[in-house]
Amino acid sequence: MIEFSKKEIEFLETLEEARIATSHNNIPHVKPVSFVYHKGEIIVATDYGTRTFTNIKINPNTAITIDVYKSGNHKAICIQGKSKIIEKVQSLRNFMIYFIKNSNGYKMIHGKKMRRHF
């Protein structure tokens, strides 16, 4: 588990978009993902059968970048390491409940639920 500073945790808790990098046959694969920060972990959901899932099963070495790109005020956390796929039913269920509650496009703003539309 990574130890983040208080300032980094506050930053992670304000965002839900990131980019994850995996590889297959020494070919990099980068894609945007949603994530949640929970108890020192970065949790990313991906479907079975995706390139990202397949790559991590074969080669768990990954990198993730969580950033805000603003002219003159860039902020980023870049992490490199080994990812693990959670497939234990109870662990997966707990993570998915947390993920859905915290990253399904709903945000509490001034006590009202707001839905993002894409």
N, C-alpha and C positions, 0 to 999 in steps of 0.2 A: 504494500500500500504506500502511496506517495503522501508525504506530509506537506500540505500547503499552508502558506501563511494566512493570517486572517484576511488580509487584503485580497489575496488570490481566491480564497473561498467566496468572499463577497462578489468578486468578479465572475466566478463560475456560476454562482447562483442567479446571476442576472441574464444569462445567455442560455440558449438551447440549440444553437447551430454550431457545427464544427465540421472539420474535414478529417477523414481517417485515411491513412495510407497503408496499404498492404502490398504484397507482391506475389506473382506467380511466374515461374521460370525466369526469375530475375527481371521481370517486367513490372514496373511500379503501377499500382492502381490506386487512384485517389478519388474519393467521392464525398459529397456533402452528406452529413447525417445529423439527426437530432440526438441530443444526449441529455442526461441529467447527472448532477453531482450529488452523491449520496454517501455519507460517512467515509470520506476519503477516497471514494472510487468514482471513476467516470464510467457511466453505464450507457451503452449504445445498443439500440435494438436493430437487428437486421433479420431478414427472412432466410429460412433454409433455401438453398439453391441459388443464392446471390453470389456474385464473384467475391465479395468481401467475406462472406461466411466460408466459402470453399477455401479461399486463401488462408484464413486464420486456422482452419482445421489442419491444413498442410504445413503452414509456416506461421507460428504465432507472433513473429516479430512485426510490430506495427508502430505507427506514429500517429498522433492526433494533434491537430492545431485548433485551438479555440481562441478566436480573436475578434477584435473590433478594428476595422480599418477606417480611420478618420484622418483626414489630412492634418498633419502636424500633431496628432494625438493617438498614435497607434498603440494598441495594447494587445498582448498575446501571451498565451501559455502554450508551449510546445512540449509534448511528452513523447518519449520513445521508450519502448519496452516490449514486453510480451503480454499479449491479450489472452484471456481465457474465455471460453464459451461456457456459459452456465446452462446446463441441461437438466440438473436435478429438479424434479418437479416442484418441490416446495420453495427452493431458492429462486427458481425461475418465476414462480407465481408471485413471490414477494417482490422481486425486482420489477416485474411487469405491472403490478398494482401501483407501485411507487412511480414508475415511468409514466403510466397513463394519467395518474393524478397530477403529475408535475410537467408533462411535456406533450399534451395532446392538443395544443393550440389554445387552451383556455388559460387565461391569466386573471388574477383578481386585481382589479384596478378600482380604487376608492370604494371597495366593498361590493362592486358589481362584477359579475362574470362577463368577460368580453371574449368573443370568438374571433380568431384571425381568419380571414378569407383569402385563399390563394386562387 
